[in-house]
């Protein structure tokens, strides 16, 4: 059933069980548009019962006590319920947001929310400082795309955003191409011998035996930030090097420590820095949930 059919269903009678069941089925398939329409139908059912109760409480004269009169009144109640439902800020918005959070899909307003955010164990004792303006802006900017990649990869959006924030100084130090344009590389992934895409060559800091040294390195370049998130997810999901890391998405500290042990970065304090960044991301996401 396409979006056009959903729109038709939303204009159907609120008591149409077939229409409602169809919308419930589509909502179960994690479609944001279907969730919105199903929420509107649920609200219209509630409004219909409310109108019916009010009418029964105020119209006991018996003037319309006939089969035709009851049918006409019921049809009117249904149409009023449909017209009153689905308004911005109404009950349907609340229902749609709750369904979206439980299903882990984009909410009815277009903002995607990760499904397992509340289940993630933050790293203890790190990342408790008040988030900065740049951190807040960065998390808001990439919440949507990170949630999309989480749906296909299973890697928590908060982990990806936190790591991207740490690698780029929360967007202030992105890897640039020679012409000054962004490479869209948010994760500092280098361009090895097997990389066939675009490359950005920059000076970076590497740690050799714990000592920082400047060196020129080649990094992968992309056409969009979404490509960067998806390439990172493929790296973590498909590389045997990060097989154990992929199993540690329930804990911030375990995930960050696993990346350091696997050699994702040469900074000896990488796990602690990354844990702080992810904790900050989690705090910002939960504050707006």
WOFEN-V730980 format. One record per run of one state. SS is the DSSP state (A for helix, B for strand, O for the rest). FROM is the first residue (numbers start at 1). TO is the last residue. If there is no record, write none. Layout:
SS:FROM:TO + SS:FROM:TO
//
This chain:
O:1:2 + A:3:10 + O:11:16 + A:17:27 + O:28:31 + A:32:58 + O:59:66 + A:67:84 + O:85:90 + A:91:103 + O:104:105 + B:106:106 + O:107:111 + B:112:112 + O:113:116 + A:117:119 + O:120:120 + B:121:121 + O:122:132 + A:133:153 + O:154:156 + A:157:168 + O:169:175 + B:176:176 + O:177:181 + B:182:182 + O:183:189 + B:190:190 + O:191:197 + B:198:208 + O:209:210 + B:211:221 + O:222:224 + A:225:238 + O:239:239 + A:240:246 + O:247:250 + B:251:251 + A:252:261 + O:262:269 + A:270:287 + O:288:289
//
